[in-house]
Amino acid sequence: MRVNSTGLGATTMTADFEGFYTTQTDKKLKTQYEGKNGAYIIMGIEAVKPVHWTIRCALDGKDLRKLVLQGLNPKVIFRILSILVRGTKLD
């Protein structure tokens, strides 16, 4: 995937999606992200170019609802299927 950050100016990072983790199964993530507001789903991304960073996004209920609802949009579903069938890969 490609990731842009305002902190890096016009630089575009190349990154890999690591996966989703729960704070209930990973003790290190639990101490970092789980607090009085409850548990989160952690999305892991590893930036590989031009820097090597591990990025963690803690998704709460509001984020997950938005992710699922936008993912159910017929235009988004069609685009995802199109990308999967064509095997589109970033340079």
N, C-alpha and C positions, 0 to 999 in steps of 0.2 A: 504494500500500500504506500501511498505517498502522504506525507504529513507536512503541513506548513505551520510554522510557529511565528508569532509576531516578534518574539525575542531574537529570532535568527534572521530577521529582515526578509529578503526575497529568496532565501535558501529553502529548498524543498528537501526534506529528509525522506529516505527510503526506510520502510519499517516492515516488520513481520508481525502478524497477529499471533500471539501466544495462546490465548484461550481465556476461558472464564474460570474463576476460582470462587470458592465461598469462604467466608471468614470462619465458618464452623469447622472446616476440615484442615485449615492451615493455621497453626498457632501463631506464626510470625505475622500473618495478615490480620489475625484476630486482634493482636495487641496494637497494631497500627491503625485499624479502621473501625473496629467495633467499639462502640461506646454507649452512652445513654440513649442515643437515637436508634439503636438496633443494629441488625446485621446488614451487610451489603453484599452485592455480587461484584467481584473485582474483575475488570477486564484488563488483561495484560497485553502490552505492545512492546516490541523490542526494536528500537531504532538502530539501523546498521550502517547508514551512510548519511551524511559525512561524519556523524558522531555515533558513538555506541552508547545508547541510553536504554534503560529499562523503564517503561512508563506504566503506571498503574492508575486506573480510573475506578473509583468506588461508586458504583451505581446504586441509587436508592430506589424506592418504590416509584417515585415520580419519574425518574429517568427510565426505568424499565417499562412503565406504561407507555411513555412516549416512543421508546424504541419499538415496542411491539405494535402499537397503533400505526406508526409510520411504515413499519415493515409489512403491514397488511394492505397498504395502498396498492391497488391493482397496477398502477404505473411502475411502482417500485418492484413488485413481484415480477412483472414482465421483463424489466431491465435486469433483474438478478438472473432470471432463467436464460435470458439472451446471453449474458456474460458467461454463465456456466456452460451453455451449449457451444459457444464460439471459442471458449478457452482463452479469453482475453487476458493478456499478461502485460504488466507495466514494463517499460524499457529499463 
